[in-house]
Amino acid sequence: MENKEKKDAVSERDFYEGLNELYAIIAGMSNPEDIADFFGCLFTGAEREDLAKRWLLVREIDKGTTQREIARMFKMSLCKITRGAKELKKPDSAFKKVLDELRSG
């Protein structure tokens, strides 16, 4: 059993290599339909729904919607919403940067 676990484990180096490759692939795609097709292959419907809800909750937090209201809207735990709120409050927040870019669009 121990050998199988070692064989199935992905090294940290391989993990980050794969993740960085995915970032580069997505960054290089300019057609939203191609990205949607790629996400359709990569993620299950439930995973895509979770991704969408996580982004929508960030937008709602940015609008000033309360965390409890967001939890009701998206049927999400307060933990996920709190995490999004904390990330949005960071001075170097990637969420804030993307939201600002969308607003200046």
C-alpha positions in Angstrom: 0.0 0.0 0.0 2.8 2.4 0.9 4.4 2.0 -2.6 1.1 2.7 -4.3 0.7 5.9 -2.3 4.2 7.0 -3.3 3.6 6.1 -6.9 0.3 8.1 -7.0 1.6 11.1 -5.2 2.5 14.2 -7.2 5.7 15.9 -6.1 5.4 19.5 -5.0 7.6 20.5 -7.9 5.3 18.7 -10.4 2.3 20.3 -8.7 3.6 23.8 -9.2 4.8 23.1 -12.7 1.3 21.9 -13.7 -0.3 24.8 -12.0 2.0 27.3 -13.7 1.4 25.7 -17.0 -2.4 26.0 -16.5 -2.0 29.7 -15.6 0.0 30.3 -18.8 -2.5 28.4 -20.9 -5.4 30.4 -19.6 -3.5 33.7 -19.9 -2.7 32.9 -23.5 -6.4 32.2 -24.4 -8.3 35.3 -25.7 -11.6 33.7 -26.8 -14.0 33.2 -23.9 -15.7 30.3 -25.7 -12.3 28.5 -25.8 -11.8 29.1 -22.1 -15.3 27.8 -21.4 -14.6 24.7 -23.5 -11.3 24.2 -21.7 -13.0 24.6 -18.3 -15.7 22.2 -19.4 -13.1 19.5 -20.0 -11.0 20.3 -16.9 -13.8 20.8 -14.2 -17.0 19.1 -13.4 -20.2 21.1 -13.5 -20.2 21.3 -9.7 -16.6 22.6 -9.7 -17.4 25.2 -12.3 -20.5 26.2 -10.3 -18.3 26.5 -7.2 -15.8 28.7 -9.1 -18.5 31.0 -10.3 -20.1 31.3 -6.9 -16.7 32.1 -5.3 -16.2 35.0 -7.8 -19.8 36.2 -7.5 -19.4 36.3 -3.7 -16.3 38.5 -4.1 -18.3 40.9 -6.3 -21.1 41.0 -3.7 -18.7 41.7 -0.9 -17.2 44.5 -3.0 -20.8 45.9 -3.4 -21.3 45.9 0.4 -23.6 43.0 0.6 -23.5 41.4 4.1 -21.9 38.0 4.5 -25.1 36.5 5.8 -27.0 37.8 2.9 -24.4 36.3 0.5 -24.6 33.0 2.3 -28.4 33.0 1.7 -28.1 34.1 -1.9 -25.5 31.4 -2.9 -26.2 28.8 -0.2 -22.6 28.9 0.9 -20.9 28.6 4.2 -19.8 31.7 6.0 -16.2 30.3 6.0 -15.9 30.6 2.2 -17.4 34.1 2.3 -15.1 35.2 5.2 -12.1 34.0 3.3 -13.2 36.0 0.3 -13.7 39.1 2.4 -10.3 38.7 4.0 -8.6 38.4 0.6 -10.4 41.4 -0.7 -9.2 43.5 2.3 -5.5 42.8 1.8 -3.6 45.8 0.5 -2.2 43.8 -2.4 -5.4 41.9 -3.1 -5.6 40.3 -6.5 -9.4 40.4 -6.2 -9.2 44.2 -5.7 -6.9 44.6 -8.7 -9.2 42.5 -11.0 -12.3 44.4 -9.7 -10.6 47.7 -10.4 -9.6 46.6 -13.9 -13.2 45.5 -14.6 -14.6 48.9 -13.4 -12.1 50.8 -15.5 -12.8 48.4 -18.4 
